[in-house]
Amino acid sequence: MSATLLKNATYINEGCTSQRDILLKNGLIERIDTSIPADDSYEIIDCRDMLVLPGVIDDQVHFREPGATHKATIATESVAAVLGGTTSFMDMPNNNPPAVTIEDIMAKKDIAARNSYANYSFYLGATENNMEEIQKINPAEICGVKIFMGSSTGNLLVDKDEALYNIFKNCHVLIATHCEDNALINKNMEEFKAKYGEENLKPYMHPLIRNHKACYKSTKKAVDLALETGANLHVLHLSTEDEIELFRPFADISLEQRKITAEACAHHLFFNDKSYERLGNRLKCNPAVKTEEDRKALISAVEQGIISIIATDHAPHTLEEKNQPFYKAPSGLPLIQYSLLAVLELVHRNELSLEAAVTALSHNPAVRFNIDRRGFIKEGYFADIAIVKNEEFTVKPVDIASKCKWSPFLGYTFANRVMHTFVNGNHVVNNGIFVPNNIFGRDLRFNR
């Protein structure tokens, strides 16, 4: 493995901005110093006028393999990931068939070992009757257990009180939840159908059907269960201002000690309910993108550390599927290739500090999931690096690496672009271009 010397690197780490040389060698960040002499064998990158960031760790993606490879594969979506500066991902279990056994997880890891350019881990899906499989989990090898407390893509809904309590009480690893109240959503849907007719439902109605109350009720239920049982709870993709208040009481606890945390997704921070006018079904996702007030509150909660992590919920569907009438179109959108740029756009607009962005995208996922030696720019850590240049970049169809070949950011001009990405010291994106090779990412390890 060749060594790379990053000269004149302005890097962000643990809330501080520093300028140093950084030597990547043998897959690790070997040395950080004021001036590191160049060796003839080194690849040298002058990072002047660029930002050197720890690679993004995305704790929520749907790469669709196995079972829906017409939408995406681990190979295609990992290319999109590294092009966007994401160096590690955690994939959800709602495959076809769903990943609800250790054997299922091992099969997905086998695919990733042969195809993923980013580092990877996989959640085990919870059902009402797979506690035996949950208890087989080796905490060092699996990121967590996913519970769909509200239905989404797939058939992993767990909403019966007894089953939920049993999982919360007896699960020995982190529980990640999708929180929406199904009964309320179904009631709202029937009311909208009765009023407008199913064929006349429109995308802008999505946040009114999957509304604030449905999110808050389910999220509160998860938090209350965690407090009652002592479970290690991570609530995914908050979408409302109301939900934030459920996590404020824990914000003063260090993240290392915190057992109840929350995540926000890039699309809930970037778009609002007015965006449905332009994007239509392409913005349809669960939970729904809501109001501008919700968007601003979520950003503020990230800045304050109430929301610990920014992720994507990357969930590609084909355009053919998305172009169906609203009530038939699936929920989910591809985001991973442009999530870092979207968050940096919030920084560019002075809506979020750069330090808070890096903390939520890289540091906190590593800390919350106890990931071994990733998420920071430190000597001895794995060399997972994203290098970003302050240069305008307009998203064009030819740029999109996701297999579905569309993006909600198509045509948008970002203030920055990802120039280089390193995964375990491997230079997988060079001057904004993916570098195909036979060196793949690694199975994440967790210090638990």
LUMDRENRO-106863 format. One record per residue (C-alpha): x, y, z. Coordinates in Angstrom, 2 decimals. Example, Ala and Ser with C-alpha at 12.3 -4.5 7.8 and 13.67 -1.06 7.14 Angstrom:
REM residues 2
c1 12.30&c2 -4.50&c3 7.80
c1 13.67&c2 -1.06&c3 7.14
This chain:
REM residues 448
c1 0.00&c2 0.00&c3 0.00
c1 1.50&c2 3.35&c3 -1.03
c1 1.82&c2 6.22&c3 1.42
c1 0.19&c2 9.62&c3 0.87
c1 1.42&c2 12.91&c3 2.28
c1 -1.18&c2 15.63&c3 2.66
c1 0.76&c2 18.90&c3 2.64
c1 -0.60&c2 22.18&c3 4.06
c1 -3.71&c2 20.42&c3 5.34
c1 -6.28&c2 22.59&c3 7.08
c1 -8.18&c2 19.97&c3 9.04
c1 -11.09&c2 19.94&c3 11.43
c1 -10.94&c2 17.68&c3 14.46
c1 -12.79&c2 17.81&c3 17.80
c1 -13.94&c2 21.39&c3 17.35
c1 -10.52&c2 22.76&c3 16.40
c1 -9.12&c2 23.90&c3 13.07
c1 -5.41&c2 23.25&c3 12.56
c1 -2.90&c2 23.37&c3 9.71
c1 -0.41&c2 20.51&c3 9.54
c1 1.03&c2 17.93&c3 7.22
c1 -0.66&c2 14.53&c3 7.51
c1 1.00&c2 11.26&c3 6.52
c1 -1.24&c2 8.34&c3 5.56
c1 0.66&c2 5.06&c3 5.62
c1 -0.21&c2 1.37&c3 5.94
c1 -3.90&c2 2.22&c3 6.11
c1 -3.52&c2 4.52&c3 9.10
c1 -2.90&c2 8.18&c3 9.90
c1 0.73&c2 7.63&c3 10.82
c1 1.86&c2 11.17&c3 11.61
c1 0.50&c2 14.69&c3 11.97
c1 3.17&c2 17.39&c3 12.20
c1 4.00&c2 20.96&c3 11.22
c1 6.26&c2 19.79&c3 8.40
c1 6.79&c2 16.21&c3 7.25
c1 9.61&c2 15.63&c3 4.73
c1 8.48&c2 14.04&c3 1.49
c1 9.81&c2 10.63&c3 0.51
c1 10.18&c2 9.75&c3 -3.18
c1 7.70&c2 6.92&c3 -2.72
c1 4.94&c2 9.17&c3 -1.33
c1 1.96&c2 10.38&c3 -3.26
c1 1.81&c2 14.07&c3 -2.41
c1 -1.37&c2 16.16&c3 -2.39
c1 -1.12&c2 19.89&c3 -1.78
c1 -4.22&c2 20.61&c3 0.30
c1 -3.80&c2 24.38&c3 0.25
c1 -7.22&c2 26.07&c3 -0.10
c1 -8.98&c2 22.81&c3 0.76
c1 -10.52&c2 21.34&c3 3.90
c1 -9.39&c2 17.96&c3 5.18
c1 -12.17&c2 16.22&c3 7.09
c1 -12.62&c2 12.84&c3 8.75
c1 -14.60&c2 10.60&c3 6.44
c1 -18.36&c2 10.70&c3 6.97
c1 -19.89&c2 7.77&c3 8.86
c1 -23.49&c2 7.27&c3 7.75
c1 -25.44&c2 5.28&c3 10.34
c1 -28.54&c2 4.76&c3 8.17
c1 -28.62&c2 3.59&c3 4.55
c1 -30.68&c2 1.21&c3 2.42
c1 -28.39&c2 -0.24&c3 -0.25
c1 -31.13&c2 -2.68&c3 -1.37
c1 -28.97&c2 -5.78&c3 -1.73
c1 -30.11&c2 -8.52&c3 -1.63
c1 -33.62&c2 -8.44&c3 -3.03
c1 -33.98&c2 -5.13&c3 -4.89
c1 -30.88&c2 -4.84&c3 -7.00
c1 -32.81&c2 -3.18&c3 -9.82
c1 -32.78&c2 -0.09&c3 -7.55
c1 -29.28&c2 -0.30&c3 -6.06
c1 -26.44&c2 -2.60&c3 -5.08
c1 -23.81&c2 -2.45&c3 -2.40
c1 -21.27&c2 -1.87&c3 -5.16
c1 -23.05&c2 1.04&c3 -6.87
c1 -24.09&c2 2.81&c3 -3.68
c1 -20.66&c2 2.45&c3 -2.07
c1 -19.22&c2 4.22&c3 -5.12
c1 -21.76&c2 7.01&c3 -4.60
c1 -20.77&c2 7.08&c3 -0.94
c1 -17.04&c2 7.56&c3 -1.46
c1 -17.62&c2 10.12&c3 -4.22
c1 -19.44&c2 12.11&c3 -1.57
c1 -16.83&c2 11.71&c3 1.16
c1 -18.67&c2 8.97&c3 3.08
c1 -16.18&c2 6.28&c3 4.08
c1 -18.33&c2 4.02&c3 6.31
c1 -22.01&c2 3.05&c3 6.28
c1 -24.48&c2 1.01&c3 8.33
c1 -27.11&c2 -0.71&c3 6.21
c1 -30.70&c2 -1.41&c3 7.19
c1 -32.34&c2 -4.86&c3 7.29
c1 -35.48&c2 -4.30&c3 5.22
c1 -34.26&c2 -6.38&c3 2.32
c1 -36.24&c2 -9.03&c3 0.49
c1 -36.11&c2 -11.31&c3 2.40
c1 -35.45&c2 -9.16&c3 5.49
c1 -32.17&c2 -9.62&c3 7.38
c1 -33.51&c2 -11.04&c3 10.64
c1 -30.98&c2 -13.79&c3 11.40
c1 -27.24&c2 -13.82&c3 11.99
c1 -26.95&c2 -15.95&c3 8.85
c1 -28.65&c2 -13.16&c3 6.87
c1 -26.16&c2 -10.62&c3 8.21
c1 -23.20&c2 -12.83&c3 7.33
c1 -24.52&c2 -13.18&c3 3.78
c1 -24.69&c2 -9.40&c3 3.42
c1 -21.19&c2 -9.03&c3 4.85
c1 -19.95&c2 -11.51&c3 2.27
c1 -21.42&c2 -9.38&c3 -0.53
c1 -19.88&c2 -6.24&c3 0.95
c1 -16.44&c2 -7.80&c3 1.39
c1 -16.37&c2 -8.45&c3 -2.36
c1 -18.07&c2 -5.25&c3 -3.56
c1 -18.05&c2 -2.32&c3 -1.14
c1 -15.52&c2 0.47&c3 -1.60
c1 -16.54&c2 1.92&c3 1.78
c1 -16.37&c2 0.31&c3 5.22
c1 -19.60&c2 -1.36&c3 6.26
c1 -21.81&c2 -2.79&c3 8.97
c1 -25.35&c2 -4.15&c3 9.00
c1 -28.28&c2 -3.93&c3 11.41
c1 -30.22&c2 -7.02&c3 12.40
c1 -33.95&c2 -6.49&c3 11.90
c1 -36.19&c2 -7.02&c3 14.91
c1 -39.41&c2 -8.99&c3 14.55
c1 -41.95&c2 -10.08&c3 17.10
c1 -40.36&c2 -13.52&c3 17.36
c1 -36.61&c2 -13.38&c3 16.65
c1 -35.29&c2 -12.65&c3 20.15
c1 -33.14&c2 -15.77&c3 19.94
c1 -31.30&c2 -14.27&c3 16.96
c1 -30.96&c2 -10.89&c3 18.68
c1 -29.32&c2 -12.56&c3 21.65
c1 -26.78&c2 -14.26&c3 19.36
c1 -25.36&c2 -10.89&c3 18.29
c1 -21.65&c2 -10.37&c3 18.90
c1 -21.54&c2 -6.68&c3 19.96
c1 -18.12&c2 -6.25&c3 18.38
c1 -19.38&c2 -7.26&c3 14.93
c1 -22.89&c2 -5.85&c3 14.42
c1 -23.82&c2 -2.17&c3 14.72
c1 -27.24&c2 -2.71&c3 16.28
c1 -30.83&c2 -3.89&c3 16.06
c1 -33.35&c2 -1.98&c3 13.95
c1 -36.98&c2 -1.72&c3 15.03
c1 -39.55&c2 -0.30&c3 12.64
c1 -42.06&c2 1.09&c3 15.14
c1 -43.81&c2 2.64&c3 12.14
c1 -44.09&c2 0.90&c3 8.80
c1 -41.76&c2 1.89&c3 6.03
c1 -40.30&c2 0.10&c3 3.02
c1 -40.44&c2 -3.61&c3 3.84
c1 -42.47&c2 -5.70&c3 6.28
c1 -40.63&c2 -5.41&c3 9.58
c1 -43.25&c2 -3.51&c3 11.56
c1 -43.12&c2 -4.14&c3 15.32
c1 -45.78&c2 -2.09&c3 17.11
c1 -47.34&c2 -4.39&c3 19.70
c1 -46.55&c2 -3.24&c3 23.23
c1 -45.56&c2 -6.65&c3 24.58
c1 -43.17&c2 -7.37&c3 21.71
c1 -41.58&c2 -3.93&c3 21.94
c1 -41.08&c2 -4.21&c3 25.70
c1 -39.48&c2 -7.63&c3 25.30
c1 -36.97&c2 -6.34&c3 22.75
c1 -36.14&c2 -3.17&c3 24.71
c1 -35.71&c2 -5.14&c3 27.93
c1 -33.59&c2 -7.97&c3 26.57
c1 -31.54&c2 -6.51&c3 23.72
c1 -27.86&c2 -6.19&c3 24.73
c1 -26.81&c2 -3.90&c3 21.86
c1 -27.90&c2 -0.51&c3 20.54
c1 -31.50&c2 -0.31&c3 19.34
c1 -32.18&c2 2.02&c3 16.40
c1 -35.83&c2 2.91&c3 15.81
c1 -38.00&c2 4.26&c3 13.04
c1 -40.69&c2 6.09&c3 15.00
c1 -44.08&c2 6.87&c3 13.47
c1 -47.44&c2 5.85&c3 14.86
c1 -49.08&c2 3.56&c3 12.32
c1 -52.62&c2 3.83&c3 13.68
c1 -52.58&c2 7.64&c3 13.39
c1 -51.09&c2 7.53&c3 9.91
c1 -53.69&c2 5.03&c3 8.70
c1 -56.47&c2 7.15&c3 10.18
c1 -55.14&c2 10.28&c3 8.46
c1 -54.80&c2 8.43&c3 5.16
c1 -58.38&c2 7.23&c3 5.25
c1 -59.59&c2 10.76&c3 5.98
c1 -57.62&c2 12.18&c3 3.05
c1 -58.89&c2 9.46&c3 0.72
c1 -62.46&c2 10.15&c3 1.79
c1 -62.06&c2 13.88&c3 1.24
c1 -60.04&c2 13.97&c3 -2.00
c1 -60.22&c2 10.47&c3 -3.48
c1 -57.17&c2 8.22&c3 -3.64
c1 -56.30&c2 9.22&c3 -7.22
c1 -56.24&c2 12.91&c3 -6.26
c1 -53.78&c2 12.67&c3 -3.35
c1 -50.72&c2 14.86&c3 -3.93
c1 -47.12&c2 14.85&c3 -2.61
c1 -47.65&c2 18.03&c3 -0.54
c1 -50.17&c2 16.06&c3 1.54
c1 -47.51&c2 13.61&c3 2.69
c1 -46.45&c2 15.59&c3 5.81
c1 -50.13&c2 16.10&c3 6.67
c1 -50.80&c2 12.35&c3 6.53
c1 -47.54&c2 11.31&c3 8.24
c1 -47.84&c2 14.28&c3 10.55
c1 -46.15&c2 15.77&c3 13.62
c1 -48.42&c2 13.96&c3 16.04
c1 -47.64&c2 10.54&c3 14.54
c1 -43.91&c2 11.17&c3 14.89
c1 -44.05&c2 12.60&c3 18.40
c1 -46.31&c2 9.88&c3 19.79
c1 -44.08&c2 7.05&c3 18.57
c1 -40.81&c2 8.75&c3 19.52
c1 -42.11&c2 9.44&c3 23.03
c1 -43.10&c2 5.79&c3 23.32
c1 -39.57&c2 4.72&c3 22.39
c1 -37.96&c2 7.13&c3 24.85
c1 -40.33&c2 6.08&c3 27.65
c1 -39.57&c2 2.41&c3 26.96
c1 -35.83&c2 3.08&c3 27.05
c1 -36.14&c2 4.92&c3 30.36
c1 -38.21&c2 2.09&c3 31.80
c1 -36.01&c2 -0.77&c3 30.60
c1 -32.56&c2 0.82&c3 30.49
c1 -32.23&c2 0.08&c3 26.78
c1 -29.53&c2 1.69&c3 24.65
c1 -31.75&c2 3.70&c3 22.26
c1 -30.93&c2 5.68&c3 19.13
c1 -33.95&c2 7.27&c3 17.42
c1 -33.44&c2 7.75&c3 13.71
c1 -34.44&c2 10.68&c3 11.46
c1 -36.23&c2 13.17&c3 13.72
c1 -38.38&c2 15.39&c3 11.52
c1 -40.25&c2 17.69&c3 13.93
c1 -39.49&c2 20.42&c3 16.41
c1 -41.75&c2 18.66&c3 18.92
c1 -39.57&c2 15.54&c3 19.09
c1 -36.45&c2 17.54&c3 19.95
c1 -37.77&c2 18.30&c3 23.42
c1 -37.78&c2 14.60&c3 24.26
c1 -33.99&c2 14.55&c3 23.96
c1 -33.10&c2 17.90&c3 25.55
c1 -32.89&c2 16.39&c3 29.09
c1 -30.00&c2 14.15&c3 27.98
c1 -27.93&c2 16.80&c3 26.17
c1 -25.70&c2 17.56&c3 29.17
c1 -24.62&c2 13.93&c3 29.48
c1 -21.42&c2 13.11&c3 27.60
c1 -22.12&c2 11.15&c3 24.44
c1 -19.95&c2 8.30&c3 25.73
c1 -22.35&c2 7.92&c3 28.68
c1 -25.59&c2 8.82&c3 26.93
c1 -27.98&c2 5.90&c3 26.34
c1 -30.77&c2 7.82&c3 24.61
c1 -29.80&c2 9.73&c3 21.46
c1 -31.27&c2 11.02&c3 18.21
c1 -30.30&c2 11.50&c3 14.59
c1 -31.38&c2 13.95&c3 11.90
c1 -31.11&c2 13.35&c3 8.16
c1 -29.66&c2 15.63&c3 5.52
c1 -32.96&c2 16.02&c3 3.64
c1 -34.86&c2 17.11&c3 6.76
c1 -32.17&c2 19.74&c3 7.36
c1 -32.06&c2 20.93&c3 3.74
c1 -35.63&c2 20.81&c3 2.38
c1 -39.03&c2 21.89&c3 3.73
c1 -42.66&c2 21.28&c3 2.79
c1 -42.49&c2 23.95&c3 0.07
c1 -39.98&c2 21.71&c3 -1.74
c1 -42.76&c2 19.26&c3 -2.68
c1 -43.92&c2 21.79&c3 -5.30
c1 -40.67&c2 21.27&c3 -7.23
c1 -39.70&c2 17.71&c3 -6.34
c1 -43.08&c2 16.00&c3 -5.95
c1 -42.75&c2 12.29&c3 -5.24
c1 -38.97&c2 12.59&c3 -5.39
c1 -39.15&c2 14.15&c3 -1.93
c1 -41.58&c2 11.55&c3 -0.61
c1 -39.95&c2 9.80&c3 2.35
c1 -40.85&c2 8.44&c3 5.76
c1 -40.94&c2 10.36&c3 8.01
c1 -42.03&c2 13.19&c3 5.76
c1 -40.11&c2 16.43&c3 5.26
c1 -42.07&c2 19.01&c3 7.22
c1 -42.13&c2 22.78&c3 7.78
c1 -39.42&c2 25.43&c3 7.61
c1 -39.85&c2 25.88&c3 11.37
c1 -39.11&c2 22.19&c3 11.87
c1 -36.07&c2 22.39&c3 9.58
c1 -34.57&c2 25.32&c3 11.48
c1 -35.27&c2 23.69&c3 14.84
c1 -33.53&c2 20.49&c3 13.75
c1 -30.45&c2 22.43&c3 12.63
c1 -30.37&c2 24.28&c3 15.95
c1 -30.63&c2 20.98&c3 17.82
c1 -27.63&c2 19.64&c3 15.89
c1 -25.66&c2 22.79&c3 16.73
c1 -26.52&c2 22.41&c3 20.41
c1 -25.71&c2 18.70&c3 20.48
c1 -29.27&c2 17.67&c3 21.35
c1 -29.32&c2 15.74&c3 18.07
c1 -26.05&c2 13.83&c3 17.97
c1 -25.75&c2 12.53&c3 14.41
c1 -26.50&c2 13.58&c3 10.83
c1 -27.16&c2 10.70&c3 8.41
c1 -28.99&c2 10.17&c3 5.11
c1 -31.52&c2 7.32&c3 5.22
c1 -30.27&c2 6.87&c3 1.63
c1 -33.11&c2 4.93&c3 0.00
c1 -33.02&c2 4.72&c3 -3.80
c1 -36.01&c2 3.84&c3 -5.97
c1 -36.21&c2 3.91&c3 -9.75
c1 -37.69&c2 6.95&c3 -11.46
c1 -40.33&c2 4.68&c3 -12.95
c1 -41.43&c2 3.79&c3 -9.42
c1 -41.28&c2 7.40&c3 -8.25
c1 -43.27&c2 8.65&c3 -11.25
c1 -46.33&c2 6.64&c3 -10.29
c1 -49.34&c2 8.42&c3 -8.73
c1 -48.60&c2 9.64&c3 -5.21
c1 -50.40&c2 6.85&c3 -3.39
c1 -48.42&c2 4.20&c3 -5.29
c1 -45.01&c2 5.88&c3 -5.32
c1 -42.59&c2 4.40&c3 -2.75
c1 -41.01&c2 6.51&c3 -0.02
c1 -37.29&c2 7.19&c3 0.03
c1 -34.67&c2 9.13&c3 -1.91
c1 -30.97&c2 8.76&c3 -2.79
c1 -28.78&c2 11.14&c3 -0.79
c1 -25.40&c2 9.66&c3 0.11
c1 -23.39&c2 11.13&c3 -2.76
c1 -24.31&c2 14.70&c3 -1.83
c1 -25.03&c2 14.56&c3 1.91
c1 -21.69&c2 16.08&c3 2.93
c1 -22.05&c2 18.86&c3 0.38
c1 -25.63&c2 19.51&c3 1.52
c1 -24.54&c2 19.86&c3 5.14
c1 -21.61&c2 22.07&c3 4.13
c1 -24.14&c2 24.19&c3 2.25
c1 -25.81&c2 24.85&c3 5.61
c1 -22.40&c2 25.95&c3 6.87
c1 -21.97&c2 28.17&c3 3.80
c1 -25.35&c2 29.79&c3 4.58
c1 -24.30&c2 30.36&c3 8.22
c1 -27.08&c2 28.07&c3 9.46
c1 -24.68&c2 25.56&c3 11.05
c1 -21.09&c2 25.80&c3 12.26
c1 -18.42&c2 23.76&c3 10.50
c1 -17.36&c2 22.24&c3 13.81
c1 -20.90&c2 21.06&c3 14.59
c1 -21.21&c2 19.61&c3 11.07
c1 -18.02&c2 17.55&c3 11.38
c1 -18.98&c2 16.44&c3 14.88
c1 -22.40&c2 15.18&c3 13.76
c1 -21.23&c2 13.62&c3 10.48
c1 -18.06&c2 11.90&c3 11.66
c1 -17.07&c2 12.18&c3 15.33
c1 -20.38&c2 11.37&c3 16.98
c1 -21.29&c2 8.30&c3 14.90
c1 -17.90&c2 6.86&c3 15.85
c1 -18.43&c2 7.64&c3 19.54
c1 -22.09&c2 6.61&c3 19.73
c1 -21.49&c2 3.25&c3 18.05
c1 -18.08&c2 2.73&c3 19.70
c1 -16.43&c2 2.26&c3 16.30
c1 -12.81&c2 1.24&c3 16.49
c1 -10.41&c2 4.07&c3 15.46
c1 -12.54&c2 5.92&c3 12.95
c1 -14.32&c2 9.26&c3 12.73
c1 -11.39&c2 11.45&c3 13.80
c1 -8.15&c2 12.78&c3 12.34
c1 -5.73&c2 11.37&c3 14.89
c1 -2.46&c2 9.50&c3 14.74
c1 -3.07&c2 5.77&c3 14.86
c1 -6.61&c2 6.02&c3 13.48
c1 -7.67&c2 4.49&c3 10.18
c1 -6.98&c2 6.82&c3 7.26
c1 -10.60&c2 7.58&c3 6.31
c1 -10.42&c2 11.09&c3 4.89
c1 -12.53&c2 13.44&c3 2.76
c1 -10.87&c2 16.46&c3 1.16
c1 -13.20&c2 19.26&c3 0.08
c1 -12.46&c2 22.28&c3 -2.08
c1 -14.31&c2 25.59&c3 -1.88
c1 -15.32&c2 25.51&c3 -5.54
c1 -18.81&c2 25.65&c3 -7.03
c1 -20.15&c2 22.35&c3 -8.24
c1 -23.42&c2 21.84&c3 -10.14
c1 -24.92&c2 18.34&c3 -10.03
c1 -25.41&c2 16.92&c3 -13.52
c1 -26.97&c2 13.57&c3 -14.56
c1 -23.57&c2 12.22&c3 -15.64
c1 -22.23&c2 12.76&c3 -12.11
c1 -24.76&c2 10.52&c3 -10.35
c1 -23.28&c2 7.17&c3 -9.33
c1 -26.32&c2 5.66&c3 -7.59
c1 -27.88&c2 2.94&c3 -9.72
c1 -31.25&c2 4.75&c3 -9.79
c1 -29.51&c2 7.61&c3 -11.65
c1 -31.40&c2 10.52&c3 -10.11
c1 -30.97&c2 12.87&c3 -7.17
c1 -33.11&c2 15.51&c3 -5.44
c1 -30.05&c2 17.76&c3 -5.87
c1 -29.95&c2 17.45&c3 -9.66
c1 -29.21&c2 20.92&c3 -11.06
c1 -28.30&c2 22.36&c3 -7.68
c1 -25.04&c2 24.31&c3 -7.41
c1 -23.13&c2 23.60&c3 -4.21
c1 -20.47&c2 25.93&c3 -2.84
c1 -18.04&c2 23.01&c3 -2.40
c1 -17.01&c2 19.80&c3 -4.08
c1 -15.37&c2 16.61&c3 -2.83
c1 -11.95&c2 16.30&c3 -4.46
c1 -10.38&c2 13.31&c3 -2.70
c1 -11.55&c2 10.42&c3 -0.56
c1 -9.36&c2 7.90&c3 1.24
c1 -10.71&c2 4.67&c3 2.76
c1 -8.21&c2 2.86&c3 4.96
c1 -5.53&c2 4.91&c3 3.22
c1 -6.66&c2 3.87&c3 -0.26
c1 -7.11&c2 6.80&c3 -2.64
c1 -10.56&c2 5.88&c3 -4.00
c1 -11.58&c2 9.35&c3 -5.27
c1 -8.93&c2 11.45&c3 -6.98
c1 -9.75&c2 14.99&c3 -8.16
c1 -13.44&c2 14.19&c3 -7.95
c1 -13.19&c2 10.99&c3 -10.02
c1 -13.79&c2 7.50&c3 -8.65
c1 -10.74&c2 5.27&c3 -8.99
c1 -11.82&c2 1.65&c3 -9.67
c1 -9.62&c2 -0.96&c3 -8.00
c1 -9.90&c2 -4.30&c3 -6.29
c1 -9.33&c2 -2.89&c3 -2.79
c1 -12.55&c2 -2.92&c3 -0.81
c1 -13.72&c2 -1.50&c3 2.49
c1 -13.59&c2 -3.32&c3 5.80
c1 -16.16&c2 -4.75&c3 8.16
c1 -16.48&c2 -2.19&c3 10.98
c1 -15.43&c2 -3.26&c3 14.46
c1 -17.01&c2 -1.95&c3 17.64
c1 -15.29&c2 -1.54&c3 21.01
c1 -18.04&c2 -2.92&c3 23.22
